[in-house]
Amino acid sequence: MDINRRIAASVEKLAAELIALRRKLHEHPELAFEEHETAKAVAGFLEKLGIPFRKAVGKTGIVALIDGGKPGPTVGIRADMDALPINEQTGLPFASKVPGKMHACGHDVHTVIALGVAATLAGMKSELRGRVKLIFQPAEETLSGAQAMIADGALEDPKMDVVLGYHNWPAVEAGKVGYNTEAVMSSADAFDITLKGREGHGAHPHMGIDALAAGAYLVAQLQTIVSREVKPLSPAVLTVGEFHAGTARNIIAGAAQLKGIVRTMEAAVSAQIEAAMRRMLEGIKASMRVEYTLDWKRVAPALRNHKPTLERVLRAAREALGAENVVELPEASMGSEDFAWFAERVPAAHVRIGSKIAGLDTAIHRANYDCNEAAIPLGVRVMTRAVLELAEK
């Protein structure tokens, strides 16, 4: 029996167990760095397979290692585990039992796909070349889990030669895999601005320094950075999502706080936007008489595929599913994904697993989101085949 049929047969036997575990995880979602029960479920599954693992990596993450029977490279595969602070509105029989928390991005599905890969590879361990490192990551939704795991040594002992990531994608038909040839998702840079003026009575504005008015001018000015300073062919988004100022209707606001995020596909564009923001703040300081502080934080770099690695992953996917079921996506996403921290350090490929449910109008991060569970066995087949392809290095 050829390798693709062997993988498919193994996955068919696992599918019911994986789907049942996904539903259990879905009922009990946990937010960033709270994934204690999820980690216990992962650990229990790995223990049954006899796969050694390390717990509490990056607080609630797990790193497991499968040693093959033949020499070869170390191939990594990463799955995120956390949920979102959303009230589920799906009506599913296995809907979240935790008010205000929901697996609205499908990380429950991602977790069981990686466990399915572990189980499938464990069954062919004697034929496996090299080692497979399974990374179960917390806190992707806050774009902080990858860095926490890296700080705890997730990239070491052993170092990975390549690493794979994936995400279910409701815009892609179930049964298919989507990909971007290079840029996959944007970077994320968070900014926090404080403007300091002087409070005063609303009847005597000349005795105060209005931080609220300065903030309003600043918000309008910031929107011109992308529209008038960034090259139109370079994707960029600048969002001011929070603006807090004032304590009463008749008091001149003495302080204002603004919080936002910048997303780009190019590090140079992020640096250009930061420089423009600082220049505008200097202008506001001079024209509106306010002092300011700016805290700019690189939350995640842009996620880009390593082309040689991606080409091998796509070859494996086409062999597993047929070329007609591996489709290039029309555009990258301006969302962010902290798998990019791994991809910045290790050659990486990231693909989308089709999870569309016919007739359901939804997207990730919506209260009505659901994932077509056909994505689970398909994801296991594709990622297992990709691991074996990369292990032949």
VOGU-3710 file (C-alpha; in Angstrom, 3 decimals, decimal comma):
1> mdinrriaas> 0,000/0,000/0,000  1,448/3,406/-0,933  2,094/6,029/1,707  -0,955/8,177/0,903  -3,311/5,218/1,251  -1,643/4,154/4,468  -2,066/7,627/5,932  -5,696/7,819/4,791  -6,468/4,422/6,327  -4,849/5,416/9,627
11> veklaaelia> -6,721/8,730/9,717  -10,032/7,036/8,978  -9,599/4,942/12,128  -8,708/8,028/14,187  -11,355/10,428/12,865  -14,184/9,656/15,292  -11,895/9,960/18,323  -10,416/13,235/17,093  -13,832/14,746/16,373  -15,096/13,710/19,817
21> lrrklhehpe> -12,063/15,343/21,445  -12,555/18,489/19,376  -16,147/18,749/20,640  -15,016/18,291/24,222  -12,444/21,073/23,814  -15,062/23,235/22,122  -17,362/22,914/25,134  -14,606/24,065/27,485  -12,741/26,951/25,809  -9,851/28,597/27,631
31> lafeehetak> -8,344/32,015/26,969  -4,682/32,944/26,527  -2,379/31,350/29,115  -5,400/29,715/30,781  -5,271/26,529/28,664  -4,690/24,212/31,622  -7,459/21,700/30,864  -6,667/21,791/27,150  -3,031/21,041/27,949  -4,142/18,146/30,181
41> avagfleklg> -6,183/16,710/27,305  -3,203/17,031/24,960  -0,893/15,433/27,519  -3,300/12,558/28,082  -3,512/11,840/24,363  0,267/11,900/23,980  0,748/9,651/27,010  -1,516/7,007/25,464  0,680/7,089/22,371  3,866/6,813/24,425
51> ipfrkavgkt> 5,197/10,091/23,006  7,443/12,002/25,450  6,639/15,658/26,020  7,505/18,662/28,121  4,759/20,607/29,887  4,488/24,243/30,992  6,521/25,580/28,066  5,561/29,239/27,755  3,329/28,759/30,815  0,687/26,389/29,377
61> givalidggk> 2,286/25,074/26,195  3,461/21,551/25,431  6,366/20,377/23,279  6,407/16,704/22,237  9,049/14,781/20,303  8,769/11,704/18,111  12,102/10,033/17,379  12,136/8,230/14,059  13,888/4,971/13,376  16,198/6,459/10,765
71> pgptvgirad> 18,511/9,489/10,700  17,158/12,706/9,257  16,135/16,309/9,971  13,891/17,641/12,706  10,525/18,773/11,375  8,307/20,951/13,571  4,542/21,303/13,494  2,743/23,915/15,539  -0,889/24,062/16,711  -2,489/26,839/18,758
81> mdalpineqt> -4,883/26,017/21,615  -6,544/29,181/22,981  -10,071/30,521/22,588  -11,635/33,989/22,358  -13,697/36,183/24,748  -16,907/35,806/22,697  -20,388/34,569/23,659  -21,101/31,638/21,356  -24,299/31,868/19,286  -24,124/28,710/17,185
91> glpfaskvpg> -26,795/26,585/18,827  -24,519/23,548/18,462  -25,141/20,608/20,810  -21,495/20,932/21,869  -21,496/24,736/22,148  -19,354/26,450/24,762  -20,424/25,836/28,345  -18,361/28,785/29,540  -20,139/32,155/29,310  -18,143/34,754/27,403
101> kmhacghdvh> -15,622/32,277/25,994  -15,701/30,495/22,641  -13,516/28,646/20,172  -14,401/31,152/17,467  -11,167/30,674/15,546  -10,999/26,902/15,418  -8,001/26,331/17,642  -9,801/23,288/19,062  -9,652/21,884/15,534  -5,985/22,832/15,154
111> tvialgvaat> -5,126/21,043/18,388  -6,719/17,738/17,396  -5,203/17,886/13,904  -1,730/17,980/15,464  -2,686/15,114/17,786  -3,892/13,163/14,760  -0,551/13,756/13,067  1,196/12,522/16,219  -0,906/9,356/16,297  -0,410/8,638/12,596
121> lagmkselrg> 3,350/9,139/12,753  3,627/7,071/15,931  2,204/4,191/13,926  5,025/4,387/11,385  7,797/5,401/13,765  10,235/2,728/12,602  10,111/4,115/9,059  10,237/7,768/10,047  13,378/9,705/9,256  14,681/12,177/11,821
131> rvklifqpae> 12,467/13,634/14,479  9,120/15,398/14,621  8,629/18,180/17,140  4,999/18,942/18,020  4,394/22,389/19,489  1,057/23,008/21,199  1,016/26,752/21,716  -1,006/28,941/24,085  -2,060/32,553/23,587  -2,036/32,960/19,817
141> etlsgaqami> -5,045/35,281/20,017  -3,049/37,772/22,062  -0,021/37,262/19,788  2,081/36,441/22,838  2,243/32,658/23,108  4,897/32,010/20,472  7,369/34,398/22,086  6,665/32,892/25,504  7,400/29,397/24,192  10,539/30,569/22,374
151> adgaledpkm> 11,741/32,210/25,600  11,198/28,851/27,327  13,354/27,021/24,786  10,777/25,669/22,338  13,213/26,173/19,458  16,018/24,293/21,203  16,859/20,688/22,089  16,491/19,819/19,303  16,596/22,713/16,893  14,168/22,412/13,995
161> dvvlgyhnwp> 15,254/22,337/10,362  11,781/23,367/9,181  8,456/24,119/10,869  4,868/23,812/9,637  1,818/25,860/10,560  -1,787/25,777/9,412  -5,154/27,398/10,024  -8,674/26,355/9,191  -10,238/28,788/6,730  -14,044/29,132/6,304
171> aveagkvgyn> -13,572/30,909/2,965  -12,010/27,757/1,483  -14,213/24,827/0,550  -13,939/21,784/2,805  -11,804/19,140/1,146  -9,335/21,673/-0,199  -6,147/23,311/1,026  -5,301/26,946/0,283  -1,950/28,679/0,255  -0,169/31,968/-0,394
181> teavmssada> 3,074/31,789/-2,321  4,977/34,242/-0,096  3,224/36,788/2,146  0,592/35,059/4,269  -0,404/37,461/7,049  0,579/40,948/8,119  2,753/42,176/10,924  1,197/43,797/13,985  2,640/46,791/15,834  0,712/48,100/18,839
191> fditlkgreg> 0,920/51,719/19,901  -0,160/53,505/23,081  -0,195/57,313/23,119  -0,714/59,545/26,144  -1,313/63,266/25,644  -0,850/65,484/28,681  -2,446/68,919/28,839  -3,948/70,839/31,754  -7,427/70,542/33,206  -9,577/73,616/33,408
201> hgahphmgid> -13,150/74,795/33,814  -15,189/74,634/30,631  -16,102/78,288/31,159  -12,434/79,294/31,105  -10,832/77,287/28,261  -7,936/79,727/27,993  -6,715/78,550/31,383  -6,490/74,909/30,368  -4,697/72,876/27,702  -7,227/70,632/25,977
211> alaagaylva> -5,808/67,127/25,545  -9,105/65,866/24,114  -9,024/68,387/21,276  -5,390/67,523/20,614  -6,297/63,850/20,492  -9,113/64,484/18,032  -6,740/66,349/15,710  -4,204/63,560/16,062  -6,666/60,808/15,115  -7,548/62,666/11,929
221> qlqtivsrev> -3,897/63,296/11,096  -2,869/59,687/11,667  -5,295/58,517/9,011  -3,358/60,469/6,403  -0,191/58,420/6,940  -1,481/55,437/4,979  -3,476/57,467/2,461  -0,804/60,080/1,719  2,604/58,773/2,804  2,662/55,011/2,201
231> kplspavltv> 3,107/53,796/-1,354  -0,349/52,700/-2,608  0,925/49,261/-3,647  2,222/48,533/-0,130  -0,587/47,137/2,072  -0,972/49,006/5,360  -3,706/49,557/7,919  -3,587/51,991/10,851  -6,393/51,633/13,381  -7,044/53,807/16,435
241> gefhagtarn> -9,301/51,502/18,419  -9,456/53,302/21,772  -9,666/56,990/22,702  -10,220/57,921/26,340  -10,355/61,522/27,596  -12,274/63,724/29,998  -14,039/63,253/33,309  -17,058/65,578/33,070  -18,936/67,603/30,476  -17,785/70,965/31,844
251> iiagaaqlkg> -14,104/70,202/32,450  -11,336/70,677/29,900  -9,667/67,284/29,582  -6,166/67,310/31,005  -5,146/63,979/29,525  -6,044/61,672/26,668  -5,090/58,082/25,897  -5,169/56,536/22,442  -4,496/52,899/21,607  -4,228/51,274/18,239
261> ivrtmeaavs> -2,508/48,881/15,913  -0,585/49,077/12,652  -0,526/46,209/10,158  1,794/45,947/7,176  3,476/43,340/4,995  6,880/45,045/5,030  9,079/45,929/8,003  10,229/49,095/6,232  6,636/50,316/5,944  6,062/49,717/9,665
271> aqieaamrrm> 9,163/51,784/10,421  7,951/54,516/8,046  4,584/54,685/9,816  6,188/54,837/13,250  8,463/57,697/12,128  5,494/59,584/10,675  3,521/59,127/13,888  6,377/60,512/15,963  6,681/63,502/13,600  2,951/64,221/13,923
281> legikasmrv> 3,153/63,999/17,700  5,926/66,589/17,676  3,640/68,772/15,589  0,730/68,342/17,986  3,059/69,152/20,875  4,013/72,446/19,263  0,611/73,463/17,932  -1,661/72,262/20,761  0,784/72,761/23,701  0,512/69,154/24,948
291> eytldwkrva> 3,229/66,783/26,069  3,127/63,198/24,874  4,480/59,692/25,318  4,419/57,006/22,628  4,914/53,323/23,395  5,401/51,394/20,147  5,588/47,590/20,428  6,336/45,020/17,744  3,711/42,371/18,481  4,316/40,058/15,518
301> palrnhkptl> 6,290/40,207/12,295  4,666/39,535/8,936  4,247/35,849/8,209  5,968/34,760/5,009  6,387/31,321/3,545  9,848/29,962/2,843  9,406/29,147/-0,844  11,467/25,929/-1,049  9,694/24,546/2,028  6,277/25,579/0,747
311> ervlraarea> 6,930/23,934/-2,623  7,624/20,618/-0,912  4,546/20,940/1,288  2,375/21,664/-1,756  3,829/18,672/-3,574  2,879/16,491/-0,621  -0,611/18,017/-0,430  -1,217/17,435/-4,136  -0,158/13,819/-3,784  -2,475/13,356/-0,810
321> lgaenvvelp> -5,543/15,197/-2,132  -5,109/15,649/-5,874  -3,840/18,811/-7,564  -7,362/20,158/-8,047  -7,818/20,341/-4,264  -4,750/22,495/-3,595  -5,572/26,084/-4,508  -3,683/29,359/-4,442  -5,545/32,012/-2,442  -6,333/35,298/-4,196
331> easmgsedfa> -4,718/37,463/-1,535  -2,877/37,460/1,751  -4,628/38,410/4,991  -4,113/41,639/6,913  -4,736/39,695/10,080  -1,724/38,638/12,128  -0,453/35,276/13,352  2,323/34,813/15,879  3,501/31,642/14,149  5,493/34,337/12,329
341> wfaervpaah> 7,938/34,410/15,267  8,789/30,767/14,519  8,909/31,451/10,776  11,294/34,357/11,349  13,814/31,958/12,878  13,192/28,654/11,071  12,297/27,947/7,408  8,513/27,628/7,503  5,396/26,929/5,487  1,850/27,823/6,471
351> vrigskiagl> -1,312/26,624/4,725  -5,075/27,024/5,147  -7,288/23,986/5,679  -10,677/24,458/4,013  -13,445/24,508/6,642  -16,425/26,024/4,846  -19,890/24,804/5,851  -22,341/25,066/2,959  -25,069/27,608/3,668  -23,385/29,111/6,741
361> dtaihranyd> -22,388/32,767/6,405  -19,578/33,092/8,894  -15,918/33,885/9,417  -13,381/33,402/12,173  -13,927/35,530/15,296  -17,713/35,635/14,832  -20,183/34,416/17,433  -21,807/32,106/14,848  -18,525/30,617/13,651  -18,317/26,879/13,166
371> cneaaiplgv> -15,756/24,683/11,456  -16,591/21,897/9,039  -15,255/18,864/10,873  -14,147/17,340/7,578  -11,181/19,695/8,040  -9,901/17,443/10,828  -9,142/14,216/8,937  -8,087/16,211/5,873  -5,744/18,344/7,967  -4,194/15,238/9,527
381> rvmtravlel> -3,645/13,644/6,117  -2,059/16,720/4,579  0,156/17,643/7,506  1,316/14,059/8,043  2,219/13,730/4,380  4,007/17,109/4,524  6,045/16,011/7,551  7,131/12,831/5,771  8,075/14,799/2,663  10,211/17,230/4,647
391> aek> 11,769/14,401/6,644  13,313/13,106/3,418  15,697/16,069/3,343
//
